Amino acid sequence: MTSDLAADQFTDSFTPLEQTAAERRSLARGLAIFGTYSALYALTLVDSLAPLALWANVIFAIGNGLMIAMLFIVGHDCQHGAFAPGRRWNLWIGRLAFVPCVHAGSLWRFAHNALHHCRTNLKGTDPVWVPMSVDEYRAASSVRRFLERIYRGPAGPLIYYYARFWPLTVLIPASADLRGKRLRHVPDALFALTGLAVTVSFVIWLGRVLTPDRPIWLVIVLGWALPFAIWNYLAGLSFYLNHTHPQLPWFADEELWRERGDAVNTTIHMKLPLDVLPLYSSSMTHTAHHECPTTPVYELSQVQQALKRERGAAVLEYTLSLGEYLRIVKACKLFDFQRMCWTDFSGRPTSPRLIP
């Protein structure tokens, strides 16, 4: 689905396939999912600070980061108006679900709904994991080239999302893409920042209650910094794998993008070898999500199957492994928009021509 969306609005126009899925949105099911992951978030937060062995606290802190990611998926669905029936339910569940990951709802809707979804993999509009061209890389400063090598390396997702995307795109209304419309995003930005302050303050208070002998810095690390770093890495990794692959093109020419840049050609379904987090696995059914963004995450698998029946092998899928991830990272360094292929940092092609 590639129609333009207003920058601060929920998706509210349905294709026939979306309409069918939207009719299956369930308030009871949505509240049950939100309540379950909120409870697991609270439980893992408490256990990350409880008077346990430090290794146990670390394990629970990692689990807490995973629960932040699950709540983000809920919030993401809400920002599309997809999670529950009714705009108000989606608005407030989305705001609350975004508190642990510190995202401003209206800024996310602008960057994600209005830019990323409407112009997926179109350089100059889509703000997520945009590859440099060969010429851009060669003309860049040594510092900028060094950063690009870090971003496009195996540890890149943590650094990219934490330092480059999150603070100035979906937390503070500082992006140049807002074009003078920053004030409308201030209330949600203040809500997110207030949520951050309350969360960190609660973590410090809880740490003093549960383990008064621990230094405050360790309490903050276990109760906020480590979980937030885990969430950031998972977010950056997921967004990278959804739209970066040797078989997925990027575009610099909007006319060519309009001809060839549909959901099937710009997204891929990354499957996990073990389905240990069903909500996360469902959210990675990403081709279906881009085809029908108002479909609830818990209904995406049916849309994916319908797409596969309709488009066959054109719907790309693969199962994630360490070897596959390293293969993708090695191949997808720069994109040559003339030859329409991925290259390494020297400009040597690492994929076939993706658009004939």
Secondary structure, 3 states (H helix, E strand, C coil): CCCCCCCCCCCCCCCHHHHHHHCCCCHHHHHHHHHHHHHHHHHHHHHHHCCCCHHHHHHHHHHHHHHHHHHHHHHHHHHCCCCCCCHHHHHHHHHHHCCCCCCCHHHHHHHHHHHHHCCCCECCCCCCCCCCCHHHHHHCCHHHHHHHHHHCCCCHHHHHHHHHHHHHHHHCCCCHHHCCCCHHHHHHHHHHHHHHHHHHHHHHHHHHHHCCCCCHHHHHHHHHHHHHHHHHHHHHHHHHHHHCCCCCCCECCHHHHHHHCCHHHHCCEEECCCCCCHHHHHHCCHHHHHHCCCCCHHHHHHHHHHHHHHHHHHCCEEECCHHHHHHHHHHCCEEECCCCEEECCCCCECCCCCCC
